[in-house]
Amino acid sequence: MSTTTLEPKLEKAMTTENNESYAQNIKNITVIGAGTMGNGICHVFAQCGYKVCMMDVSQDALNKAMATISKNFDRQIAKQSISEADKEKALANIATYTTMQESMANADLVIEAATENIDLKIKIFKEIDAHAPEHCILSTNTSSISITRISSHTRRMGKVIGMHFMNPVPVMKLVEIINGYATDKSTTNTIIELSKSLGKVPCVVNDYPGFISNRILLPMINEAILSLQEGVAGVEEIDTIMKLGMAHPMGPLQLADFIGLDTCYSIMNVLHMGFGNQKYAPATLLANMVQAGFLGVKSGEGFYKYTPGSKELVVSERFGNKKWQH
Ligand SMILES: NC(=O)c1ccc[n+]([C@@H]2O[C@H](COP(=O)([O-])OP(=O)(O)OC[C@H]3O[C@@H](n4cnc5c(N)ncnc54)[C@H](O)[C@@H]3O)[C@@H](O)[C@H]2O)c1
C-alpha cells in the first residue's frame, strides 16, 4: 500500500479519540541517531520487512552502524537463525541519510535515538515535527527524559510516545512504551501492535521520571557504586553477590559499564531533579568517573578494563585492591 493511501486512515487516528490500532498501515520507519541503540532498532525493523531510513548527523556513525548491523546479522547466520539471503534482503531495506528532511519524507513512524540530552531532543523534535508527514507518529527511545515535555514542543502531542527498546535491541524482548500526558489511545495501541510485529513484548507505563525500567534499575546501580565508594566491598564481591545471590545475569557495576557511566549519571540526575528526593542523588564516585572520562565499555575503562578482542572480565587497576579507598 502506498503512503498516500494510508494517510487518510492515519489522519483519523490524529483527529479522533479512538482505540484503533493503525500498526498494519505502518511501513516506513525513520530512525534518528545511528549509535548503539539506533543501529539495533534499524536492524530489527529491517529484518521484519519494514523500509528503514537511518539518519545521523555523522557519516562516520552511519558507516559504523551499517558495519555493526552486517556483523550482527552474521552472528545470526552462524547461529542458523537466519540465512544469507535473509541478511541481504534486510540490508536492502535500510537507506542512510545525513539530512533530517530527506530521511522522513515518507515516514509513518519516526523513532528518535540520538544522544540523551534534553536540549538536543527538543531541537530534534521541533525539526521532526516540521518535516514529518501529518499522519506520522513521533516516538523517542529516551531512557529517562519526559515524553510530555518533548511532546509539548510539537504540534501533535497526541501522536508523541516513548518507545524504549533495551540494549542489545536484536536480543532483548522488552519494549517499554511510555504514554505522555496527552498521548492518544490509538497512538498507544498502534505502537503496542507494532512492537508485537517485531516479536517483542510491549509493556505500557506512564510518564514519570525514569519510567519503570530506570526508576528501579538505576537506584540499584547507584547503590552498588555507593557501596564501593564506602568500602563495603570490592567490584568483584558486589557483582558476584548480585549475580550468584540474586540470579542477575551480570552484576550492577558491569551493567553500569555496559550502559555507559555518562548515561547512568544523566539518568540519576533526571530522577534526582524530577522527584526532588535526596535518595536519588548520584554517587560522588560516579560523578568523578564521568568527569574524568572513565565511561565503561565505550571508553575502554570503568569499573572494569576492556581490551579489544578480549572477553575476559578484568577489574580496573583503580579498584584492584578490592577495597576502594577514599
Ligand atoms: N545505551 C543504552 O543501553 C540505552 C538503552 C536504552 C535507551 N537508550 C537511549 O537511546 C538513546 C541513544 O543512546 P545510544 O546509547 O544509542 O547513544 P550513542 O551515543 O551510541 O548514539 C547517539 C547517536 O546520535 C547521533 N546524534 C547526535 N545528535 C544528532 C542529531 N541532531 N541528529 C541525528 N543524530 C544525532 C550521534 O552522532 C550518535 O551516533 C538515548 O536517548 C539513550 O538514553 C540507551
The ligand as an ORCA input file, in Angstrom:
! r2SCAN-3c Opt
* xyz 0 1
  N      22.817      2.630     25.550
  C      21.810      2.018     26.156
  O      21.985      0.973     26.825
  C      20.406      2.584     26.015
  C      19.318      1.767     26.330
  C      18.020      2.264     26.143
  C      17.837      3.570     25.690
  N      18.933      4.354     25.411
  C      18.670      5.712     24.900
  O      18.804      5.698     23.487
  C      19.284      6.965     23.032
  C      20.556      6.751     22.228
  O      21.533      6.152     23.066
  P      22.821      5.418     22.469
  O      23.402      4.628     23.589
  O      22.481      4.758     21.172
  O      23.762      6.698     22.166
  P      25.043      6.768     21.208
  O      25.911      7.801     21.818
  O      25.601      5.410     20.964
  O      24.438      7.295     19.813
  C      23.844      8.547     19.658
  C      23.905      8.922     18.164
  O      23.113     10.107     17.988
  C      23.742     10.864     16.976
  N      23.256     12.248     17.024
  C      23.596     13.245     17.880
  N      22.930     14.382     17.553
  C      22.150     14.086     16.484
  C      21.231     14.832     15.685
  N      20.989     16.122     15.935
  N      20.617     14.215     14.657
  C      20.870     12.911     14.380
  N      21.732     12.145     15.095
  C      22.359     12.725     16.136
  C      25.234     10.731     17.285
  O      26.020     11.050     16.136
  C      25.315      9.241     17.655
  O      25.613      8.430     16.526
  C      19.458      7.830     24.274
  O      18.299      8.596     24.456
  C      19.627      6.798     25.384
  O      19.243      7.283     26.651
  C      20.210      3.895     25.545
*
